[in-house]
């Protein structure tokens, strides 16, 4: 492990402290000249003994990383790794450089396939979300009634309450980012619809239980006989980013929202629209769960391949 030296291509950088302790990478061509700070050790492989790429894979694998971080004291982990500990750490690898190269090639080939599979899963997740949003926007662009938001619903700013002021209870406190805490008192009866006005701008929530809308939100004070879930989906389709009235901090003002001209469906048709959108929303959520699980499984597969490689089970 070297320090206070200029980096060379194929050096292995190893984090010895901090939140990313034991994370490592090989210095790629194009990033030189460069140096490192005190949180990083430079490991320079003797290329006649071990390939730098293999050394990096060894130190990346959970099989070796767990051993390197373990202190042997009540299952604790090291907060820092010293040069001496790193230098004395034992690893096993084939003596033959050609065999090392074969292992590296197999792992990199598997990783390339994993990266592609993960990208496909992420794209499918994005496609499912965009498909739902596209249909949502189409629905609310075709309403036969020309009106304004303020003619159909009345928005009200939420009520300020600090964490210190909250008393533990079952009432959800809904901020612009969602339900973050619970209180013993409700300010609004369910069902309710809340939209973020400050912070997480434009995120919409539907509440089936009485709740406390936080000051960082706007809530629907009056649905004016409209279907509550129809209003919820409508606000989801609303592009509020262009209505930002805040300078340094994003903010949504109800006085800017109420005059917006919109297309609207009569109450007699709203329930049917809600049923369709509920079904599509459920399908989208199911797809989201499937693809998120695929992404997690793919990452676990990557770890498994490394572990098997250095247990001789590849």
C-alpha positions, 0 to 999 in steps of 0.5 A: 500500500503506497501513499504520497505517490503519483498514480499510475495506470492500473493502480488499485485505489482502496478506501481505508476510512469513511462511509465507503470503506473497502470500496476499490477500483482500478485507475483507468487510462485517461485519469492521469496524472492524479493523486489521492487524499488521506482516505485512500491507499494505492495498491500497486500490483506486481504484474509478474505475480498478479493482474491488477484487474484480478486484485481489484476483483478480489478486494471487491468481492464480499468473500474477501471484504467481510474478512478484511473488515472483520475485527473478530470482536463481537461482530464489529467492523473496522472504521479504518484499515491501516497500511499494515493491516492491508499489507498483511491481509492474505488472499488466494489466487492462481499462480499462472497469469494465463489462468488469472486472465481466464478468470478475469475474462469470465467475470467481466463477460458475466458482468457485461451481461449483468449490466445489460440485463440491469439496463433492460430492467430499468428501461422496462420500469421507466417504460411502464411508468411513462405509459401510465403517465401518457394515458393519464395525460391523454385522459385529462386532455380530452374532457368535454367541459372547459373550466378552471381548476378553481371552479372544480376544487378549492386548494388550501395551504397545510398547517405548520407543525414541528416534530417537537409539537407532535404527540405520538398517535395514529394520525398521519402527518403528510408533508410534500414528500409523503407520510413522515410521522404520526400525530394524535390529532387530525386536521382534515377528514378523509378521503383527502388529496394532498399535493406538495407545494414546497420541497418535493413539488407536485407529488400527489397523495390520496388519503383514506384516513383522517390526516394532518396536511403539513405546511409544505403541502396544499390539500383539497379543502372542497371537492365541489361534488367531484370524485375524490380519486378523479381529483387525485388523478387529475392533480397527478397529471398537472405539470406544476414545475412551470408554476414554481413561484419560489425563487431560491426554494421551489414553491407552489401557490394555490392562487397560481393553480386556481385560474388554470384552464383545464378540460374536465369530465362531468361527475357522471363519467368520473367513476368510470374513468377512476376505475380504468385508472385504478386498474392501470395504476395497479398494473403499473405498481405490479410491474414496478415491484417485478422490475425492482426485484429483478434489479435487486436480484441482478445485483445479488447475482453479481456479488454471488459470481465474485464470491464463487470465483474466489471460493473456486466455484465459478 
